[in-house]
Amino acid sequence: MTRSPQLRRLHFLNALFAPLTGQDLYLARQIDAAITDSLPEAEERGPGDPAFAAAAARLFARLCAAQPGHGFFHWDAAADDAGASPLFARAGVMQGLKQLSAFPESTLLVTNLRAAHCPPARRWTERRRRDYDDTLAFIRDLAAARSRRDATMNLLFL
């Protein structure tokens, strides 16, 4: 069963913007409308589309900048060719964790990790799936170990 691109976008936006909107689906629809108005052919784009994810991340960063108590960092694993390797994942996530350490509430958004492990033209193999799962666990553990205990951090993977 496949969901429509709009429903997938609304679920993504509701999860991403929940710290700021209180999980209000009406606001998620307004945010979706704002993003889709700014992108060509956005009605067909799902949250996995790099342009949609980048537009949502930019909007979220602007909203967080208006709230001094909430930090935001977006790490795109596909930004360089080695994003899927644990060394580069650690470097990218640590950069974000250092930036977010000053905030009592923060959101760390990790995008394109699946695409970094398995490009669209390739098939998922057992090894790729295991490496992907290991990287997910590594990022979760790193975020838990390197963030302040008194801070609230939302860790989102897209």
C-alpha positions in Angstrom: 0.0 0.0 0.0 1.5 3.3 -1.0 0.6 6.6 0.4 0.0 9.7 -1.6 2.9 12.2 -1.8 0.8 14.8 0.0 0.1 12.4 2.9 3.8 11.5 3.2 4.7 15.2 3.1 2.2 16.0 5.9 3.5 13.2 8.1 7.1 14.5 7.6 6.1 18.1 8.2 4.1 17.2 11.3 7.2 15.3 12.7 9.7 18.0 11.8 7.7 21.0 12.9 6.1 19.4 16.0 8.4 21.0 18.5 7.3 24.4 17.1 3.7 23.8 16.2 2.6 21.3 18.9 1.7 18.7 16.2 -1.1 20.8 14.8 -2.1 19.2 11.5 -3.7 22.4 10.3 -0.4 24.2 10.6 1.3 21.2 8.9 -1.1 21.8 5.9 -0.2 25.5 5.9 3.5 24.7 6.0 3.0 22.2 3.2 1.2 24.8 1.1 4.0 27.3 1.7 6.7 24.8 0.6 4.7 23.5 -2.4 4.0 27.0 -3.6 7.8 27.7 -3.6 8.7 24.6 -5.6 7.9 23.8 -9.2 5.7 20.6 -9.6 5.7 20.2 -5.8 2.4 18.4 -5.7 4.2 15.2 -6.9 7.2 15.6 -4.6 7.4 13.4 -1.5 9.5 14.2 1.6 12.2 12.0 0.2 12.7 14.4 -2.7 15.9 16.4 -2.0 14.4 19.7 -3.1 11.4 19.3 -0.8 13.5 18.2 2.2 15.9 21.2 1.6 13.0 23.6 1.4 11.5 22.2 4.6 14.9 22.4 6.4 15.4 26.0 5.3 11.9 27.0 6.6 12.5 25.1 9.9 15.8 26.8 10.3 14.2 30.2 9.9 11.5 29.4 12.4 14.1 28.2 14.9 16.1 31.4 14.4 13.0 33.3 15.6 12.9 31.2 18.8 16.1 31.7 20.7 15.6 28.6 22.9 15.4 26.1 20.0 18.4 25.1 17.9 18.4 23.4 14.5 21.0 21.6 12.5 20.6 19.8 9.1 23.1 17.2 8.0 22.7 15.9 4.5 24.6 12.6 4.2 24.6 12.8 0.4 26.3 16.2 0.4 29.6 14.5 -0.2 30.6 11.1 -1.7 31.6 9.6 1.7 28.6 10.6 3.8 27.6 6.9 4.4 30.9 6.0 6.0 31.0 6.1 9.8 34.0 8.5 9.9 32.2 11.2 7.8 28.9 10.5 9.6 30.6 11.1 12.9 32.2 14.4 11.6 28.9 15.7 10.3 26.8 14.8 13.3 29.5 16.1 15.8 29.5 19.4 14.0 25.7 19.6 14.5 25.9 18.5 18.2 28.5 21.1 19.0 26.3 23.8 17.4 23.2 22.5 19.3 24.9 22.2 22.7 24.0 25.8 23.5 20.2 25.2 23.3 17.8 23.7 25.8 15.7 22.3 22.9 17.0 21.3 19.5 16.4 19.4 16.4 19.0 17.4 14.4 17.7 16.5 10.9 19.6 13.8 9.0 18.6 13.5 5.4 19.6 11.3 2.5 21.3 8.6 4.6 19.5 5.9 2.7 20.5 7.3 -0.6 24.1 7.6 0.6 24.1 3.9 1.5 22.3 2.7 -1.6 22.1 5.1 -4.6 18.8 5.0 -6.5 20.3 3.0 -9.4 21.5 0.3 -7.0 19.8 -2.6 -5.2 19.7 -3.1 -1.4 21.9 -5.9 -0.5 22.2 -7.5 2.9 25.6 -5.8 3.5 24.2 -2.3 2.5 21.2 -2.8 4.8 23.4 -3.9 7.7 25.7 -0.9 7.1 22.7 1.4 7.0 21.3 0.0 10.2 24.7 0.3 11.9 25.0 3.9 10.8 21.6 4.7 12.2 22.5 3.1 15.5 25.8 4.9 15.5 24.2 8.3 15.0 21.6 7.6 17.7 24.2 6.5 20.2 26.5 9.5 19.3 23.7 12.0 19.8 22.7 10.4 23.1 26.3 10.4 24.4 27.3 13.8 23.2 24.3 15.9 24.0 23.5 17.7 27.2 21.5 15.6 29.7 19.3 18.5 30.6 18.5 19.4 27.0 15.7 18.0 24.8 16.9 16.9 21.4 14.7 15.7 18.5 16.6 13.4 16.1 14.9 13.0 12.8 16.0 10.8 9.9 14.6 11.4 6.4 
